[in-house]
Each structure stands twice: as structure tokens, then as C-alpha cells.
């Protein structure tokens, strides 16, 4: 799903990805956008927006009922799409998962680093691949710790890390905040509710912020005036 929002003050488009680690299709959108941004060098701001899918469903009165016929097609679709992108996804036997703690943890990273930091991208991708390619239950704290520490190279279990002059807290600190910090709980809830107000009812959803027509026309007029002035001066 995608929505388009005008009146962006930036000169280049901004794409916000609303996602949940419990959604394999969220990873497909995440991966494609990452390649366009960092491998093909497309010029846009890429911002990760973790939400809690279960909370969004409650906000919009939606539900995810995995009836047999839907489950069969979901598995086919996930396998087919992942293979097309060079991955080998399978629906794990314990699907769906409760991703609340994980989404809070990612929310913390977007706050203490930034919403498109290397650590945030690396952790999200590592968790998606652990769940959907390797069939690991990342809701189990031991597995979550193993993936977070061993596969990001930027998180330690109980020690903080200094990376490029920036302090990265320990995994234990992040999990403790994810479990107990009211600010983090409220932040995830706030972003989830905001997604509902935008008309979002599932993930992945891309929100594209671009200049309004009036802004574009104003800039075009300014450029035309500048060109005219330059031509007059040269004459």
C-alpha cells in the first residue's frame, strides 16, 4: 500500500516505510527501497517508521484471520516474492508472532540514533532474515539477543559501544527500556495511531511526501525570474 502526501518542505521526496518485523512483505519493501537508495543512488529521504501491527488492526477495526485457503496462498506468495528478490523465505510454524517487544526495541534505535542509521537497518534486516529464512523465533529473548549482538557488529550484550563518536547502548539496556520505559511505549503507540489517521490499515505502507503544486510552481517562477535576471545582466 502507498499513500501520497503533499506540502513537504524538503526539496527532495521523502518516503516513510511503515512496517512490522512480523510481516514478510514489509521486508520486501524495506529491501527494495534500500537498494534504490543506497545501491542505485536514487535521491530521496528514506525513513523507517516501526509500528505495532496488532495495535494498528485495533485502531482501524481490521483483523488477520489465517484461514486455510489464505494461509496456503500466503505461503506461495511469500516464497515466490522472496525468490524473485534473491531470498528463500518460508512461513514459520509459529506464525503469526507477537512483535511488540521487537518493535519497541527498533523504536528506541530510531530515537537514540536516527531513523535511517546503519545500525537500525542492519538490525531490522537481521531479524527479518532470522525469522523468515532461518525460521528462528525472534520473540524468544535468547534468540533476539543472539541475532542483535552477533549479526549487527554494533551491539554488545552488556556493554555500550562508541561508534563514530556516538554512544550505542547495550542490548540489555535496550531490552529493559523496551519492557519498562513509558516514553518508548507511548512513542510506538503514537506512531501506530498516526498511521491509522493517514488511512493506513496494514503493512507495508509507503508514505510519499512531495512538494505541493503551489510549492513547485513557486520554485519554477523563482527559477524563471533568476534566469531572466541573469539574461538581462549578461545583455
Secondary structure as GFF3:
##gff-version 3
##sequence-region A 1 235
A	DSSP	beta_strand	2	5	.	.	.	ID=ss1
A	DSSP	beta_strand	14	19	.	.	.	ID=ss2
A	DSSP	alpha_helix	24	34	.	.	.	ID=ss3
A	DSSP	pi_helix	35	39	.	.	.	ID=ss4
A	DSSP	beta_strand	45	50	.	.	.	ID=ss5
A	DSSP	alpha_helix	53	60	.	.	.	ID=ss6
A	DSSP	alpha_helix	68	84	.	.	.	ID=ss7
A	DSSP	alpha_helix	100	112	.	.	.	ID=ss8
A	DSSP	alpha_helix	118	132	.	.	.	ID=ss9
A	DSSP	alpha_helix	141	150	.	.	.	ID=ss10
A	DSSP	beta_strand	161	163	.	.	.	ID=ss11
A	DSSP	beta_strand	166	168	.	.	.	ID=ss12
A	DSSP	alpha_helix	171	180	.	.	.	ID=ss13
A	DSSP	alpha_helix	182	197	.	.	.	ID=ss14
A	DSSP	beta_strand	205	209	.	.	.	ID=ss15
A	DSSP	alpha_helix	213	234	.	.	.	ID=ss16
###
